[in-house]
Amino acid sequence: MNLRMGNLERMIGLANEFFDWKNDAGQIAVDEGVLERLREIHPATLCEEIDGDGPVAWVLVIPTTRGVMEQFLAGRFTERELLEHTSPGEQYQAIYLCSALVLPEYRRKGIAKTLTVRVIEAIRRDHRIEHLYYWAFSEGGKALGGRVAMECRLPLLLREGHSFSSP
């Protein structure tokens, strides 16, 4: 690893390494157009923790209707379709815990949980959220989902069908 590489470049590299969006057209590839759509859905969908050298953690959530959640959990919608079927201005009942990335030296400090709870609370001020849901890509992601659901006192639903290896 290039020690002179800034946090932003490292975060982008981590995202590209962890999520295989280039080879999976069903995953959301976050670009400026997607970011604009997310801000239209709700301004709290994306949150980051920054130190003096840029971002050290990113969290992305998507508030949706219950119907979109059910279609996604049943495997009828891809992640990209989940976003396409979520319109700004709707009343959302669920939040999809899309992704949480933290640079290695900042892990195990509760940053991802704190950021995720913060964005859920912000969305709950505007919408009656009844469920959280996710598709775990790692044991850490699965554990994070459970901790967030407990703190937010919301049921957590898991989309089955993605396998991953433990570290």
Wavefront OBJ file of the C-alpha trace (Angstrom):
o trace
v 0.000 0.000 0.000
v 1.207 3.486 -0.817
v 1.530 5.260 2.528
v 1.172 8.638 0.819
v -2.241 7.689 -0.554
v -4.970 9.813 1.029
v -7.987 8.448 2.870
v -10.356 9.196 -0.008
v -8.341 7.083 -2.428
v -8.037 4.325 0.164
v -11.805 4.381 0.827
v -12.541 4.138 -2.907
v -10.078 1.259 -3.196
v -11.689 -0.499 -0.236
v -15.142 -0.104 -1.763
v -13.960 -1.425 -5.131
v -12.224 -4.374 -3.489
v -15.053 -5.317 -1.151
v -18.078 -4.807 -3.387
v -17.805 -6.415 -6.808
v -20.073 -3.827 -8.439
v -18.019 -3.793 -11.652
v -18.865 -7.464 -12.215
v -22.368 -7.431 -10.737
v -24.794 -5.174 -12.607
v -27.350 -5.671 -9.810
v -25.267 -3.812 -7.235
v -25.422 -0.065 -6.860
v -22.378 1.642 -8.336
v -22.238 4.916 -6.441
v -21.528 7.798 -8.775
v -22.623 11.450 -8.820
v -26.021 10.547 -10.339
v -26.694 7.957 -7.634
v -25.582 10.388 -4.932
v -28.022 13.011 -6.240
v -30.870 10.472 -6.268
v -30.035 9.408 -2.708
v -30.068 13.036 -1.527
v -33.504 13.456 -3.164
v -34.814 10.354 -1.358
v -33.506 11.676 1.967
v -30.526 13.913 2.794
v -29.342 11.514 5.541
v -28.784 8.493 3.270
v -25.010 8.938 3.207
v -22.834 9.790 6.193
v -19.088 9.856 6.712
v -16.502 10.244 9.449
v -13.568 12.462 8.484
v -10.158 12.991 10.008
v -7.454 15.438 8.885
v -6.704 13.380 5.770
v -10.270 12.794 4.554
v -12.905 10.121 5.103
v -12.178 7.154 7.367
v -15.688 5.655 7.282
v -18.728 5.765 4.990
v -22.243 4.542 5.697
v -24.969 4.316 3.063
v -28.621 3.509 3.834
v -31.721 3.711 1.664
v -35.177 4.309 3.119
v -37.830 2.390 1.154
v -41.423 1.333 1.280
v -42.381 -1.974 2.837
v -43.290 -3.286 -0.623
v -39.822 -2.576 -2.023
v -38.286 -4.223 1.035
v -40.396 -7.349 0.550
v -39.498 -7.588 -3.153
v -35.797 -7.246 -2.348
v -35.842 -9.755 0.496
v -37.659 -12.267 -1.748
v -34.906 -11.916 -4.357
v -37.195 -10.292 -6.921
v -35.284 -6.980 -6.907
v -31.559 -6.420 -7.196
v -29.965 -3.664 -5.166
v -30.053 -1.411 -8.215
v -33.777 -2.161 -8.728
v -34.405 -1.422 -5.056
v -33.061 2.080 -5.666
v -34.952 2.454 -8.967
v -38.256 1.538 -7.267
v -37.738 4.025 -4.427
v -39.147 7.432 -5.270
v -38.509 10.707 -3.487
v -41.517 11.964 -1.531
v -42.887 8.544 -0.601
v -43.650 7.539 2.949
v -40.955 5.035 3.854
v -41.462 2.226 6.361
v -38.113 0.445 6.079
v -34.419 1.208 5.789
v -32.012 -0.844 3.709
v -28.596 -0.980 5.374
v -26.691 -0.796 2.110
v -23.036 -0.472 3.082
v -20.601 0.516 5.780
v -16.901 0.864 5.072
v -14.205 1.745 7.599
v -10.465 1.993 7.001
v -8.662 -0.882 8.788
v -6.903 1.253 11.410
v -10.231 2.802 12.459
v -12.180 -0.442 12.849
v -13.508 -1.832 16.136
v -14.098 1.654 17.545
v -17.855 1.779 16.958
v -17.650 4.321 14.141
v -19.848 2.392 11.671
v -22.480 1.702 14.330
v -22.535 5.325 15.494
v -22.866 6.656 11.936
v -25.563 4.123 11.027
v -27.639 4.853 14.128
v -27.257 8.583 13.447
v -28.639 8.312 9.892
v -31.483 6.022 10.969
v -32.494 8.498 13.683
v -32.443 11.349 11.154
v -34.670 9.425 8.758
v -37.010 8.387 11.578
v -37.694 12.051 12.319
v -39.395 12.232 8.910
v -40.725 8.700 8.411
v -42.322 5.970 10.489
v -39.669 3.301 10.095
v -40.792 -0.171 11.142
v -37.982 -2.421 9.813
v -34.322 -2.515 8.973
v -33.048 -4.925 6.351
v -29.755 -5.883 4.804
v -27.772 -8.328 2.697
v -24.624 -9.282 4.578
v -21.382 -9.403 2.639
v -19.224 -10.191 5.692
v -19.437 -11.434 9.252
v -18.637 -7.883 10.341
v -21.576 -6.548 8.323
v -23.872 -9.137 9.845
v -22.726 -8.219 13.363
v -23.080 -4.507 12.637
v -26.654 -5.000 11.440
v -27.523 -6.786 14.669
v -25.973 -4.120 16.902
v -27.683 -1.302 15.002
v -31.080 -3.034 15.140
v -30.743 -3.559 18.897
v -29.808 0.061 19.535
v -32.595 1.363 17.294
v -35.073 -1.183 18.703
v -36.195 -2.238 15.236
v -36.612 -5.704 13.733
v -33.834 -6.665 11.331
v -34.508 -8.769 8.240
v -31.791 -10.486 6.209
v -31.812 -11.261 2.507
v -30.477 -14.772 2.152
v -28.328 -16.057 -0.643
v -24.958 -14.335 -0.363
v -22.093 -16.386 0.929
v -18.882 -14.988 2.294
v -15.850 -16.366 4.016
v -14.929 -15.427 7.536
v -11.587 -13.702 8.107
l 1 2 3 4 5 6 7 8 9 10 11 12 13 14 15 16 17 18 19 20 21 22 23 24 25 26 27 28 29 30 31 32 33 34 35 36 37 38 39 40 41 42 43 44 45 46 47 48 49 50 51 52 53 54 55 56 57 58 59 60 61 62 63 64 65 66 67 68 69 70 71 72 73 74 75 76 77 78 79 80 81 82 83 84 85 86 87 88 89 90 91 92 93 94 95 96 97 98 99 100 101 102 103 104 105 106 107 108 109 110 111 112 113 114 115 116 117 118 119 120 121 122 123 124 125 126 127 128 129 130 131 132 133 134 135 136 137 138 139 140 141 142 143 144 145 146 147 148 149 150 151 152 153 154 155 156 157 158 159 160 161 162 163 164 165 166 167
